[in-house]
Amino acid sequence: MTSRTPLKKESVAGASPSKISLDRNVRRSIGEWEAVNSETATSKLNTTQTQSGTVEKRATKPKMTSTPTTSNKTFIKTPPPVKETYKNRTSEARACLTSAKLHLKNSRNIKTEIKEEVTKALCRLYALVKEAEAGTGKAEEGREKPEVGMANKADASTSTDTLAQIPVNQERIISVLEKHAIAIAQNTAKMIELGTQIDSHNDAIKQIPAVTYASAVASKAPQQRRDTLHSVVVSSSNETETGEAILSRIREAVDAKEGWVKVERVRKAKDRKVIMGFGTKQERDKVKDRLSRRTADLVVEDIRNKDPLLVLKNVLTINSDEDVVGALRNQNKELFRGLGAEDDRIEVRFRKKLRNPHLNHVVIGTSPVIWRKAIDLGSLHIDLQRVRVEDQTPLVQCTRCLGYGHGRRFCKEPADVCSHCGGPHLRAECADWLSGVQPRCRNCVRQGLEDAEHNVFNEDCPVRKKWDLLARSAVAYC
């Protein structure tokens, strides 16, 4: 394949059009083609003028040439927008929305996300304009917007209708405000009423005395115990006389059926003795006087009631019994203020071990007056501690058979009894306890009670409550 070299520009410019046009096999540039076309058109025009006899020379306008571009896009110049008139603002807003959507569609370089957001915003603006027109009563479909030049020629009826709408809107606003004012007044009245109720409730709460731990324990203790009995023990100097015979003689001598005395309790004890309990000391003294006058060989002796017990919680084991008693007297002088010689007594009875070897519970016996004061205080100071004080039951429970009324030293059971199921083993070795089975109270089972699903040490055990009342009946709490 051979390539042809185009002619030089000088030769092209000086050559005749016919010669250039005849050489069709030579490549030409755009400028050469335009020059050829221009010269051809000029020659034709001159020839025409010469033939018609026109002497005047006319100047030819240069032909507009298009600038070559690298893109194939065609740009069409849009005509200027024509100012339109709309019926109302809603129609104008709708037209603006349509125009904006069209322009967004023609814009190809904007992201789709931006187009969508702008379209949403425009739709929202259109909705706001529509709502505003509907709210003010100006968006009427049949009304046309008057032109600017025709403003002075507006119909008088239109202005009259517009002025007539203003009182209507004001009346509606006034009615809404009145409704709101009524609702606010009602809410204010309710708030005032609630405030009055809250104040009265607070006043009632202030009148209720404060309940402390000590007062709760003090109020609970009398409910757990029976009233203290003033008892005497009656025996016979005749060793051959049985307890049943002594009881018969007491019944004949006292003759309580006459109604002159009230006996709370009577029972036979070991060694041919009979114990009688009375609610007051006066009742006890009257019975003692009658027995001494009507019977010669019956011996009547007073039974001294036991002192109540207190437990001092979590006392350091480093404190001895003497240290505890000395600290109670020196650091808690309010306990012993105003006491007589017969009420000033306090002693340590025993201690309870805890899991912490450095702490233990100290059980002390006191007079009824000191017991009541300590329960009211709720706590006492011992050395560097402030310890909690609680009432201690006088009930004795055996740690071997788990029964009541005796200790381990006097128990007749051959082996320890489980507190969970009542079997002949310790609780740590109980299979039911390890597997999470419900406990069974041994004392309730032996009494034939149905509600026995609790531990034997549970304070709500009915058998324990019965024995606790019996043990407290011999304690002087007042």
Buried (B, 14 or more C-beta within 10 A) or exposed (E): EEEEEEBEEEEBEEBEBEEBEEEEEEEBEEEBEEBBEBBBEEEEEEEEBEEEEEEEEEEEEEEEEEEEEEEEEEEEEEEEEEEEEBBBBBBBBBEBBEEBBEEBEEEEEEEEEEBEEBBEEBEEBBEEBBEBBEEEEBBEEEEEEBEEEEEEEEEEEEEEEEEEEEEEEEEEEEEEEEEEEEEEEEEEEEEEEEEEEEEEEEEEEEEEEEEEEBBEBBEEBEEEBBEBBBBBBBBBEEEEBEBEEBBEBBEEBBEEEEEEBEBBEBEEEEEBBBBBBBBBEEBBBBBBEBBEEBBEEBEBEEBEBBBBBBBBBBBBBEBEBEBBBBBBEEBBEEBBEEBEEEEBEBEBBEBEEBEEEEBBBBBBBBBBBBBBBBBBBBBBEBBEBEBBBBBBBBBEBBEBBBBBEBEEEEBEEEEBBBBBBBBEBBBEEBEBBEEEEEBBBBBBBEEEEEEBEBBBEBEEBBBBEEBBEBBBBBBBBE
